[in-house]
Amino acid sequence: MFDFDRVIDRRGTHASKWDVAPRVSGIDTPDMIPMWVADMDFAAPPGVTQALQAEVSLATHGYYADTGSWAAALSDWVARRHGWRVDPAWASPTPGVVSGLGLVLQAVSAPGDEVVVFPPAYHAFRRIIVANERHILDAQLVETDGRYRMDLDALREKLTPRTKVVFFCSPHNPGGTVWSVDEIRALAKFCEEHNLILVSDEIHCDLLLGDAKHTPTIAAAPEIADRLITCIAATKTFNLAGAHVGACVTSNAELKRRIDARIAASGLSSYNRFGMIATEAAWRTGEAWLEALLRYLTAARDFFDARIEAAAPGARSMRLDATYLGWVDFSGTGLPPEEVAARIKTRARIFVSPGTQFGPGGETWQRFNFATPRPILVEALDRLDDAFADLRA
């Protein structure tokens, strides 16, 4: 039913992934392959296209009002997929999750306050914290048995009176770790003990590979609902990043009031009509498409891991339980990180996300987006074979 192998030419379509890449990467060749920014090269679910076509046919695209059906679709989706019962009234639409994080910071902290981040972690965390004149408090993750774990004892020693907020990435980007219930409960208890607001970014919660199962933070630790804000979206799941629609969800009426006040103060109470229509349609009609996508991505993960480790002896790809973002450590190759990056860029003509972008712990790593049709993925891995051929001699 869904052809994820179909190559869609996105060049010249205002696609950030493809059209901005030459300027940002410095790879100015027509055969450059972008494997950086986290959007997929697949057609969105047919139900989304149909909903947008209906809106275009209407031919009048005024202000969007009444988010009730949209919030109900969100609530139905997370109940069905994750067993999380959300009152639609708890959801505040935002222009994407990253902007939602900024609004949350403005609502619950002050300039100069500290925000805990567990690096290596999603680079936009760092950007939005600094842009809001808050300070980053790094609590570097520890790799154990091929996955990341939080060291809350080490974090406890770093806390100061200015530490107010924790940014938690669940599932984790870039490591693809799906946190256990015990791990989430330990973090929740930590936040309760130290009077911290916990912001759980769960934008990747639907992108589960193999038998992995995501537990929403609120489901694992309902006792901290009064200090928990969950950020979610349909955009990553259904390849709708350009819709710029996300949601901040909290059952704490005072926290929601403060978030909504920041939304109003920023002039963001009027929503992107096309984005709201697209994301509601995705939640209501996209389940079969998602199931097919997850099978495709799971196979792509296995293919990518095997090929990258064979291409560059000593490289190892962290085993992803979620996302489509290969996280590869090249330290075992014996090459310095700058040479690894140069080979990927100049020999393979591939643009990836450098591990340093994700903060401490990412220095020897590179992140590869493998959510692309198999013909493109094969071509990229063939080039990586050539780029590291001398290591196999």
C-alpha positions in Angstrom: 0.0 0.0 0.0 2.9 2.4 0.8 6.0 2.7 -1.4 8.8 3.9 0.8 11.3 2.9 -1.9 10.0 5.7 -4.2 12.5 8.4 -4.6 10.9 11.9 -4.5 13.1 14.7 -5.9 13.0 17.3 -3.2 15.6 19.6 -4.6 14.2 23.1 -5.4 11.1 22.6 -3.2 12.2 24.8 -0.3 13.2 21.6 1.5 15.6 22.5 4.3 17.2 19.1 4.3 18.1 19.3 0.6 18.2 22.9 -0.4 20.0 24.4 2.6 22.5 21.6 2.9 25.0 22.8 0.2 25.4 26.2 1.9 25.5 24.8 5.5 27.7 21.8 4.7 30.0 23.2 2.1 29.4 20.2 -0.1 28.5 22.0 -3.3 28.2 19.0 -5.6 25.0 17.9 -7.4 25.2 14.4 -6.0 25.4 15.4 -2.3 23.3 13.2 -0.1 21.8 14.9 3.0 21.6 12.7 6.1 21.4 15.5 8.7 18.2 17.2 9.7 15.6 14.9 11.1 12.9 14.7 8.4 12.1 11.8 6.2 12.2 11.5 2.4 8.9 9.6 2.3 5.4 10.7 1.1 3.1 11.5 4.0 0.1 9.3 4.8 -2.6 9.5 2.1 -5.2 10.7 4.6 -3.1 13.8 5.2 -2.8 14.5 1.5 -6.5 14.1 1.1 -7.3 16.4 3.9 -5.0 19.1 2.5 -6.5 18.6 -1.0 -9.9 19.2 0.5 -8.7 22.4 2.1 -7.2 23.6 -1.1 -10.4 22.8 -3.0 -12.3 24.9 -0.5 -10.3 27.9 -1.8 -10.7 30.0 1.3 -8.0 29.7 4.0 -8.9 32.1 6.8 -8.0 32.0 10.4 -8.2 28.6 12.1 -10.5 28.5 15.1 -11.7 25.9 17.6 -9.0 23.4 18.4 -11.4 20.9 19.9 -11.3 18.3 17.2 -7.6 18.6 16.9 -7.0 18.1 20.6 -9.5 15.2 20.6 -7.5 13.5 17.8 -4.3 14.0 19.9 -6.0 12.5 22.9 -7.3 9.5 21.0 -3.9 8.8 19.4 -1.9 8.7 22.6 -4.5 6.6 24.3 -4.5 4.1 21.4 -0.8 4.0 20.9 0.6 4.4 24.4 -2.2 3.9 26.9 -2.1 7.6 28.0 -5.4 9.2 28.9 -5.2 12.9 28.1 -7.9 15.3 28.7 -8.0 17.4 25.5 -8.2 20.5 27.7 -4.7 19.8 28.9 -3.1 20.4 25.5 -1.8 23.8 24.4 -0.9 24.0 20.6 2.5 25.5 19.9 4.4 26.2 16.6 6.4 23.0 17.0 8.0 21.3 20.0 11.2 23.5 20.0 9.2 26.7 20.2 7.1 25.0 22.9 10.3 24.4 24.9 11.1 28.1 24.7 7.6 29.1 25.9 7.8 26.6 28.8 11.2 28.1 29.9 9.6 31.6 29.8 6.6 30.3 31.8 8.4 28.5 34.6 11.9 30.0 34.9 13.8 33.3 34.8 16.9 34.5 33.0 20.0 33.1 34.7 18.2 30.0 35.9 19.8 26.6 35.1 18.2 23.9 32.9 19.4 20.3 33.2 20.3 18.6 29.9 21.5 14.9 29.5 24.1 15.1 26.7 24.8 14.0 24.2 21.2 15.2 23.5 19.1 17.0 20.9 21.1 20.1 19.9 18.0 22.3 19.9 17.8 22.0 23.6 21.1 23.8 24.0 20.1 26.5 21.4 16.7 27.3 23.0 18.1 27.4 26.5 20.9 29.9 25.5 18.5 32.0 23.4 16.3 32.4 26.4 19.2 33.6 28.6 19.1 30.5 30.8 22.2 28.4 31.6 22.9 24.7 30.6 23.6 22.3 33.4 25.1 19.2 31.7 24.5 15.8 33.3 26.4 13.6 30.8 24.9 10.2 30.0 26.9 7.1 30.7 27.0 4.3 28.1 26.5 0.9 29.6 25.9 -2.3 27.7 25.5 -0.4 24.4 22.9 2.1 25.6 22.7 5.3 27.6 21.9 5.6 31.3 21.4 8.7 33.5 23.8 9.3 36.4 21.5 11.0 38.9 24.0 10.8 41.7 26.5 12.8 39.7 23.8 15.3 38.8 22.8 15.7 42.4 26.3 17.0 43.2 26.0 19.7 40.5 22.7 21.2 41.5 22.6 24.8 42.6 19.7 27.0 43.9 19.4 28.3 40.3 18.6 24.9 38.9 14.9 25.0 38.0 14.1 22.8 35.0 15.0 19.4 33.5 14.8 18.7 29.8 14.3 15.0 29.3 14.4 13.5 25.8 12.2 10.3 25.6 12.9 8.4 23.5 16.4 9.7 23.4 17.8 11.6 20.5 20.5 10.9 19.3 21.1 7.6 21.1 17.7 6.0 20.4 17.3 4.8 24.0 13.8 3.9 25.1 13.9 4.6 28.8 12.6 1.9 31.2 9.8 2.6 33.7 12.3 2.3 36.5 14.6 4.9 34.9 11.8 7.3 34.3 10.5 6.9 37.9 14.0 7.5 39.3 14.2 10.8 37.3 10.7 11.8 38.4 11.6 11.1 42.1 14.7 13.2 41.7 12.8 16.1 40.3 10.3 15.9 43.1 13.0 15.8 45.8 14.7 18.8 44.3 11.7 20.8 43.3 12.4 20.8 39.6 10.0 21.1 36.7 10.3 18.1 34.4 9.8 18.8 30.7 9.5 15.5 28.8 10.1 15.9 25.0 8.4 12.8 23.6 8.3 13.8 19.9 9.9 10.5 18.9 7.5 8.3 21.0 5.8 6.8 18.0 9.0 5.9 16.1 9.6 2.6 17.9 11.7 -0.1 16.2 11.3 -3.8 16.5 9.7 -4.8 19.8 10.5 -1.5 21.7 7.7 0.0 23.8 7.6 3.6 24.9 6.2 4.5 28.4 5.1 8.1 28.6 6.6 9.9 31.6 3.2 10.6 33.1 2.3 6.9 32.9 5.5 5.9 34.6 5.3 8.5 37.3 1.7 9.9 37.7 2.6 11.2 41.1 4.6 14.1 39.6 1.8 15.3 37.3 1.9 18.7 39.1 5.5 19.4 37.9 5.4 17.6 34.5 5.0 19.1 31.1 5.0 16.7 28.1 5.8 18.0 24.6 4.5 16.0 21.7 3.7 16.3 18.0 2.5 14.4 15.0 5.1 16.1 12.8 8.1 13.8 13.4 6.0 10.6 13.2 4.3 11.4 9.9 7.0 13.5 8.2 5.1 16.8 8.6 7.9 18.9 10.1 6.9 21.8 7.8 3.5 22.0 9.5 5.1 23.5 12.6 2.5 22.2 15.0 3.2 20.7 18.4 1.7 20.6 21.8 2.6 21.2 25.5 0.5 18.9 27.7 0.0 19.3 31.4 -2.7 18.4 33.9 -1.5 21.2 36.2 -4.0 24.0 35.7 -1.6 26.7 36.9 1.3 25.5 34.7 -1.1 25.4 31.7 -2.3 28.9 32.5 1.3 30.2 32.6 2.2 28.5 29.3 -1.0 29.8 27.6 -0.1 33.3 28.9 3.3 33.1 27.2 1.6 31.8 24.0 -0.8 34.8 24.1 2.0 37.3 24.9 4.0 36.0 21.9 1.0 36.4 19.5 0.9 32.7 18.9 -2.8 32.0 19.8 -3.7 32.0 16.1 -2.7 28.6 14.6 -1.3 27.5 11.2 -4.5 26.3 9.5 -2.8 23.9 7.1 -0.6 22.4 9.9 -3.6 21.8 12.2 -5.6 20.1 9.5 -2.6 18.0 8.4 -1.7 16.8 12.0 -5.3 16.1 12.9 -5.7 14.0 9.7 -2.4 12.2 10.5 -3.6 11.1 14.0 -7.0 10.1 12.6 -5.9 8.2 9.4 -2.2 7.4 9.6 -2.0 4.3 11.7 -1.6 1.8 8.9 1.0 4.0 7.2 2.9 4.2 10.5 2.9 0.5 11.0 4.3 0.0 7.5 6.9 2.7 8.1 8.1 1.2 11.3 8.8 -2.1 9.6 10.7 -0.3 6.8 12.7 1.7 9.3 13.6 -1.3 11.4 15.0 -3.0 8.3 16.8 0.2 7.4 18.4 0.3 10.9 19.6 -3.2 10.6 21.0 -2.7 7.1 22.7 0.6 8.1 24.3 -0.8 11.2 25.8 -3.8 9.4 27.0 -1.8 6.5 28.6 1.1 8.4 30.4 -1.2 10.7 31.7 -3.2 7.8 32.7 0.0 5.9 34.8 1.4 8.7 36.4 -1.3 10.9 36.2 -0.2 14.5 33.1 2.0 14.0 30.1 1.0 16.0 26.5 2.0 15.7 24.5 2.4 18.9 21.6 0.0 18.7 18.5 2.2 18.3 15.2 1.2 19.9 13.6 4.3 18.5 14.0 7.1 15.9 15.6 6.9 12.5 18.9 8.6 13.5 21.9 6.3 13.3 24.4 7.2 16.1 27.9 6.0 15.1 31.0 6.1 17.2 34.2 6.2 15.1 36.7 6.2 17.9 37.6 2.6 17.3 38.8 3.3 13.8 41.9 5.0 15.1 41.2 8.1 13.0 40.9 11.5 14.7 37.3 12.9 14.6 38.3 15.7 12.2 39.5 13.1 9.6 36.4 11.0 10.0 34.3 14.1 9.3 36.4 15.1 6.3 36.1 11.6 4.8 32.4 11.6 5.1 32.1 15.1 3.7 34.7 15.1 0.9 35.1 11.5 -0.1 31.5 10.3 0.4 29.8 13.7 -0.3 27.4 13.1 2.6 26.2 15.7 5.0 25.6 14.3 8.5 25.2 15.9 11.9 28.5 16.1 13.9 28.4 14.6 17.3 29.9 17.7 18.9 26.6 19.4 18.1 24.9 17.3 20.8 27.2 18.4 23.6 29.6 16.6 25.9 30.1 12.9 25.0 29.5 13.4 21.3 33.0 14.2 20.3 33.8 10.9 18.4 30.3 10.4 17.1 28.3 11.3 13.9 24.6 11.1 13.5 23.1 9.7 10.2 19.5 10.1 9.2 18.6 6.8 7.4 14.9 7.6 6.8 15.4 7.8 3.1 14.4 5.4 0.2 16.5 2.3 0.0 18.2 3.3 -3.3 19.5 6.5 -1.7 20.6 4.7 1.5 22.5 2.0 -0.6 24.2 4.8 -2.6 25.3 6.5 0.7 26.7 3.3 2.2 28.5 2.4 -1.0 30.2 5.8 -0.8 31.1 5.2 2.8 32.7 1.9 1.8 34.9 3.9 -0.6 35.6 6.6 1.9 37.1 4.1 4.5 38.4 1.5 2.0 42.0 1.9 3.2 41.0 0.8 6.7 40.0 -2.6 5.3 43.2 -3.1 3.3 
